[in-house]
Amino acid sequence: LGKKLFTACAACHGLTGEGGVGPKLQGQTKDAILAMLTQYKNGETRGAQSALMWGQSAALSTDDMTNIGAFVESL
């Protein structure tokens, strides 16, 4: 499930989370990804691209964010 959801992330973070326009996600734990996505969903600023991530995370459920985190952890 997380792999399918990650396709929206890949444009900026790379197909395998290697980074690109957005930061590298490889090596992050599922808990770290969940925490960051939750912060973005709550409108918190984490860096220069926070406004972009607010929009990306707005429609994600907690299950979606957990699944994305599990996929990223598997990279």
N, C-alpha and C positions, 0 to 999 in steps of 0.2 A: 504493500500500500504506500509506503513512504517513497519507494522508487518512482511510482507514478506521479505522486505529488511533487517530487523533486524536479520534474521536468520544467516546471515554472521557475525554479531556482537556478537551473543550469545555465541559463542565458548569461547570468552575471557571475555565478560561482564556479562555472565549469562543469562538464558532464560527470566528472569524478570528484567534484569539490576541490579541484586544484587551485581555484581562484582565477581571477581575471579582472573584470570591472569591479566585482565585489571581492571581499577577502577570501582567503583559503579556508575551507571548512574541514578538510581532511584532518584527522587526528582529534577532532572534537568529540566529546561524549554525548550520548543522547540527552542526558540531563542538562548539559551546557546549552545545547541547541534549543531544548524546550524552554529553558530560562530566558535565553536571548529572544526567542520568538514571542514569548509571553510579554517581555518588556516592550518590544515593538508594538504588539497588539494593544498594550496599555498606553501607548503614545509616548513612551520614554525615549529620550535621546541617548544613543550609544556611540554615535560617530557621525561623520560627515554625510553619510547616505541614509540616515535615520528616516527622513521623510519618505524616501522610496520604500523602505521596509515597513513603514506604518501601513501603507496601502497594500503591500504584499501580504502582510499578516492579518489584516482586518477580517478577511473571510475565513480564516483557518479556525477550525475547532481545536480543542485541546487534544483530541484523538489525532487529528491531522498533524499537529505540531509534534506529538509524541512519535508518530510514524515517520515523519521526516527525520527526527532526531535519531531514531533507530537505524534508518537507512544511512544517514551520514556517518554514524558510528561504525557501520560495516564497511565503509570505503577504505 
